[in-house]
Amino acid sequence: MRGGYGSGDHGTLAERVAGRGDPGPAAVPDPPVPHTPARHCRVDGEPSLLVEWCRTERGWEGRVVSVVWVDAVGWATVARWLPAADIEPVP
């Protein structure tokens, strides 16, 4: 005695899926992803990533993410706001 439903005259699952007549609605492509505002930079000579700018009463500051070595922990990421003068652009 065979298991399952019906007589088994419908072919394999792969054949049944491939033979579908209506493919359904056409897939709508995803909108293009905008370019990232993040920029490579250096802080105290170390490579970092500038992720945003903010104008304050003291002038422009940049939010910078750096990877630093912490003796008790190991490598860690640090995000901080720094004056624009402390951020060196990388071409």
N, C-alpha and C positions, 0 to 999 in steps of 0.2 A: 504494500500500500504506500503510495507516494504522499508526501505531506504538501501543505499549501492549498491554495484555492484554485478552482477551475481545472481545465483539462491539460494545461501546460502547452497549448498550441500558440502561445503568444511570443515565443522567442526569449532570449536572455534580457535581463534588465538593460544592458548596454544597447541592445538592438531596439528595444522599445523606446528608450530615451532618445536615441539618434533618429528614430523615425517619426518624431512628433511633427505634425504638419504646421502648427502655429508656433513660431518662435517667441511669441509674446511681444510686448512693446520693446522698441529699440532702446538700448541703454543710453542714458543721457550722460555725456562725458562730464567729468568733474571740472569745475572752473579752474583756471590756472592758478597756481600758488604764487602769491606775490613774493618778490625778492625779500630776503631777510634784511632787517635794518642793522643786524649785528656786524661789527667790523673788528678785524684783528688789530691789536694795539700792544704797547708795552708799558708796564708800570714798574718803575725801579729797575728797568732792564729786563724784566721777566715777561714772557708772553702772556697775554690776557685777551679777553673778549669784551669789547664795548657793546652793551646791549641797548642803552637808551640815553638820551640827554634830557636835562631838566634845567630851566632857567630859574635861578634863585636870586635873592637880594644881593648875594655875594658874587654873582656872575653865573656862568655855565658850569654845571657839574655833570659828570658822566657816571652811569652805573656800570661797573666793571666786574666781570667774573674772572677769578684767577684760580689756579690750582697751586696749592702751597703744601709744603711738608710740615706736619705738626708732629713733634717728637713722640708724644704719647699715643697718637692715633695713626699716623702715616699720612698719605696723601689725602687732602680734603679740598673741597671747593669753597671759595670765599667770595661773596658778593658784597660790594661796597660802593658808596658814592664818593667820588673824588673830584677835586677841582680840575677844570679842563687843562690847566698848566701842568698837572701831574701825569697826564695821559699822552703818550707819544704814539702818533699814528704809524702804522706799518703799511708801506706802499704795496 
